[in-house]
């Protein structure tokens, strides 16, 4: 069974992040991701960046991933 820690490591390996937190039950996961890569991009583009970073794992290992993405500046103001 896939763990939240494994999903977190997948994200961190493929995307330069300042902060990543993942929770889940082995099939459904929720993530908070903070990255400078998101700067100047809307939410849809930010999510696409994460999906692209996860690649085939989104089709084969991760059943569902909901996420909240932030730039470092936006994260500091939350």
C-alpha positions, -999 to +999 in steps of 0.1 A: +000+000+000+012+035-009+020+057+021+017+095+024+055+096+030+061+078-004+038+103-022+057+131-005+090+117-016+078+113-052+068+150-053+101+161-037+122+141-061+105+156-091+098+191-081+118+218-062+097+224-031+101+245+000+074+225+018+054+194+012+028+178+035+008+147+024-019+129+042-039+099+030-052+064+034-032+046+008-055+054-021-067+089-016-042+117-007-043+153+002-012+174-003+000+209+005+029+219-018+049+252-017+072+258-046+088+288-064+080+270-097+043+280-092+052+317-093+031+335-120+010+305-127-027+300-120-040+271-099-047+249-128-012+253-142+003+247-107-017+214-104-006+204-139+030+209-129+025+185-099+007+159-121+035+161-146+061+157-119+043+125-107+040+112-143+027+076-146+024+073-108-008+092-111-022+064-134-007+034-117-001+040-080-020+071-069-058+067-071-067+103-061-048+134-051-063+166-040-039+194-035-034+230-024-005+247-041+012+279-030+041+301-040+064+308-010+051+344-008+015+332-007+023+305+018+038+331+042+006+350+041-017+321+050 
